[in-house]
Every structure is written in C-alpha cells, then in structure tokens.
Amino acid sequence: MSGITHDYMEEYIRGLIPDSQGPLKTLEEFAKENAVPIVQKETAKFLEFMVNMKKPMRILELGTAIGYSATLMYEAAGTKPHITTIERDENMIKYAKENLGKLGLQDKIIIKQGDCLEILAELEEPYDLIFMDAGKGHYNHFLPHCLRLLEKDGIIIADNVLFRGMVASKELVKRRKITIVKRMKTYLDLVSSDEDLITSVIPMGDGIAVTKRR
Ligand SMILES: C[S@@+](CC[C@H](N)C(=O)[O-])C[C@H]1O[C@@H](n2cnc3c(N)ncnc32)[C@H](O)[C@@H]1O
C-alpha cells in the first residue's frame, strides 16, 4: 500500500510504461541491487513528460543519488541542458560521478557536494526547471531559494509531497515522521496559498507538486 493510490491502479499504470533501455536501465538495476531510492517508475515518466514539454536549457536538481533522474532529465529534454545537481552523501557522489563519466555527461551534469540549503544560498544563475527530491523535511526552507532562482516561466517539480499518504491522513502518520509531515504541509500550504503561484498536487508515486508563477 502506497498510502496514496490503490495498488491495482499503481500496478496498472506501471504496466503501461515500457521498460527502460540502455543507461537508464543499467542505473535502475544498480539502484535496485544497492537499495538506492530513485524516482518511482510513474514519477520518472511524469518527469520525462514535463522536461520534454518544457525543453529547459538549465535544470537544478536537489538530490542526485546515483544520477538516475539527472540522466533521465538530460535525455528527455532534447536540448542538451546544463544540469546542476546537489548531493551531500559522499558515497552517492562517487557512484554518480562514475555513472555520469561512463555516459560522457560529466561536463553537462555538474554535482555540487553539500547540503541543499547551503548550496542553494550560494547559487545565483536562474533555472528553467527545478526538481526537488532531497531533504523532505526542508522543502519549506528550500522554497524561497528556489523561487529566487526560478526563471519567470520556470517550473518547480517537488517529489514525495504526500509522503506515503501521511501528509493527507493523520491515521497514517508515524510518530517519528511528525516533523517531516508538518513541514511538508507547510510547503504545500505555501505554494498553494501564494497568489503569485499556480500549484497542482498530483497523487502519483509518492505525491508530486508542480508549481509555476502566474
Ligand atoms: C531520493 S534520493 C534522490 C534520487 C534521485 N533524484 C533519483 O531519482 O535518481 C535523495 C538524495 O538526496 C540526498 N539528500 C537528502 N537530504 C539532503 C540535503 N539536505 N542536502 C543534500 N542532499 C540530500 C540523499 O543523500 C539522497 O541521495
């Protein structure tokens, strides 16, 4: 049970998605073997769709892990975008660098090592698309930076916003996750109530929020 959608629905939608090929397939297998969390199958397809539609030239990602979603976005954009991706875990960075090196993407996908909040504060160049997929308990803190860094027509895609359903239902909340859930609710309240923003929350995967300026 994902706590977000019915299992039969998830299974059906995943069944519609063709298996990945080439580098993405290899990265998916690596993630599975090494229990590295990467975007869920249907979320990957949504991300691919959004990036292909938006055709961004500059992408910012929070949470590199092994470089799977960064590679997916690079391939989907078709614009040879410049991607900056932030990761604090040294092991993940090692894997991601190896993977991106094998694909010849090391000059296109730049990994910034450190905590998202600290790196975000240092960034100045604008981005057409920002993908938030790290530090679930801090999206509300990342938001002001992301809005500052977002191009006029840019899009923020935030993953895990419903957090296994806990954000929407008190009954599902695990005690040790209360702070993350509260902060995620703050994030969703902020992006939903700001009159300058349009936000759509989608009960797919672990919950996705897409935000743009009006
Ligand atoms: C869900 S994984 C990212 C998966 C990746 N986007 C993908 O789908 O291929 C989240 C990653 O964010 C990193 N992370 C978590 N909190 C962070 C923070 N505050 N700053 C930087 N990295 C963080 C974790 O080490 C982890 O590798």
The ligand as an SDF file (V2000), in Angstrom:
LIG
                    3D

 27 29  0  0  0  0  0  0  0  0999 V2000
   15.5280   10.1440   -3.1860 C   0  0  0  0  0  0  0  0  0  0  0  0
   17.2270   10.3650   -3.3570 S   0  0  0  0  0  0  0  0  0  0  0  0
   17.3830   11.2000   -4.8910 C   0  0  0  0  0  0  0  0  0  0  0  0
   17.0590   10.3200   -6.0500 C   0  0  0  0  0  0  0  0  0  0  0  0
   17.3550   10.9310   -7.4040 C   0  0  0  0  0  0  0  0  0  0  0  0
   16.7240   12.2160   -7.5740 N   0  0  0  0  0  0  0  0  0  0  0  0
   16.8550    9.9960   -8.4720 C   0  0  0  0  0  0  0  0  0  0  0  0
   15.6350    9.8330   -8.5980 O   0  0  0  0  0  0  0  0  0  0  0  0
   17.6830    9.4180   -9.1880 O   0  0  0  0  0  0  0  0  0  0  0  0
   17.5660   11.6760   -2.2470 C   0  0  0  0  0  0  0  0  0  0  0  0
   19.0560   12.0130   -2.1720 C   0  0  0  0  0  0  0  0  0  0  0  0
   19.1610   13.2860   -1.5300 O   0  0  0  0  0  0  0  0  0  0  0  0
   20.2550   13.2760   -0.6390 C   0  0  0  0  0  0  0  0  0  0  0  0
   19.9420   14.2790    0.3950 N   0  0  0  0  0  0  0  0  0  0  0  0
   18.9880   14.1980    1.3740 C   0  0  0  0  0  0  0  0  0  0  0  0
   18.9280   15.3330    2.0700 N   0  0  0  0  0  0  0  0  0  0  0  0
   19.8520   16.1710    1.5230 C   0  0  0  0  0  0  0  0  0  0  0  0
   20.2350   17.5030    1.8030 C   0  0  0  0  0  0  0  0  0  0  0  0
   19.6610   18.1990    2.7870 N   0  0  0  0  0  0  0  0  0  0  0  0
   21.2130   18.0510    1.0440 N   0  0  0  0  0  0  0  0  0  0  0  0
   21.8080   17.3330    0.0410 C   0  0  0  0  0  0  0  0  0  0  0  0
   21.4720   16.0690   -0.2790 N   0  0  0  0  0  0  0  0  0  0  0  0
   20.4940   15.4990    0.4500 C   0  0  0  0  0  0  0  0  0  0  0  0
   20.3540   11.8560   -0.1350 C   0  0  0  0  0  0  0  0  0  0  0  0
   21.6740   11.5540    0.2370 O   0  0  0  0  0  0  0  0  0  0  0  0
   19.8700   11.0530   -1.3510 C   0  0  0  0  0  0  0  0  0  0  0  0
   20.9490   10.5860   -2.1170 O   0  0  0  0  0  0  0  0  0  0  0  0
  1  2  1  0
  2  3  1  0
  2 10  1  0
  3  4  1  0
  4  5  1  0
  5  6  1  0
  5  7  1  0
  7  8  2  0
  7  9  1  0
 10 11  1  0
 11 12  1  0
 11 26  1  0
 12 13  1  0
 13 14  1  0
 13 24  1  0
 14 15  1  0
 14 23  1  0
 15 16  2  0
 16 17  1  0
 17 18  1  0
 17 23  2  0
 18 19  1  0
 18 20  2  0
 20 21  1  0
 21 22  2  0
 22 23  1  0
 24 25  1  0
 24 26  1  0
 26 27  1  0
M  CHG  2   2   1   9  -1
M  END
$$$$
